[in-house]
Every structure is written in structure tokens, then in C-alpha cells.
């Protein structure tokens, strides 16, 4: 899929069953290959959230969208605490 021309690419839990070192290598390569393209990553991995340009959280039938991790922390502290526990 990545060697073909694409406009939008969606990854659903692409790194859910691998160790963090391998995950970082794969994610860096995916980011490199999808530069200047639209890529969507569905993930439960909290460590990845800081790498995304935009964050969308779906919780209890509510959809929250943020332009950055900073925006996420600042504008929705309740959903942030639920999503990113201390």
C-alpha cells in the first residue's frame, strides 16, 4: 500500500502488538512515507499522541478535535485526564 500513490491512508492499530523500539521505527518510517499526505492513525497508544498534527478523541458518543497536544491539554482538561492518566 505504501509504495502506491495515495491521497489518504488509514492505519487502524498499526503498532498494537509490537514493542516500543520497533513501534518507533515503524512510525518514523510511516511518517516519512506519508509526508505531505493525509494519514489517519487509530490508536490506543498514548505515547504516539504527541506526534500527530491533529487529535480526535471519541468518548461516550462525544467527538473532540484538537489541533495539537497543547490544545488538547489546554481546552479539554477533563477528557485529557480520562485519556491520558497521570
LINQUIRA-V494713 format. One record per helix or strand. SS is the DSSP state (a for helix, b for strand). FROM is the first residue (numbers start at 0). TO is the last residue. If there is no record, write none. Layout:
ss:SS from:FROM to:TO
ss:SS from:FROM to:TO
This chain:
ss:b from:7 to:11
ss:a from:19 to:32
ss:b from:37 to:41
ss:a from:45 to:50
ss:b from:54 to:58
ss:b from:61 to:65
ss:a from:68 to:74
ss:a from:76 to:82
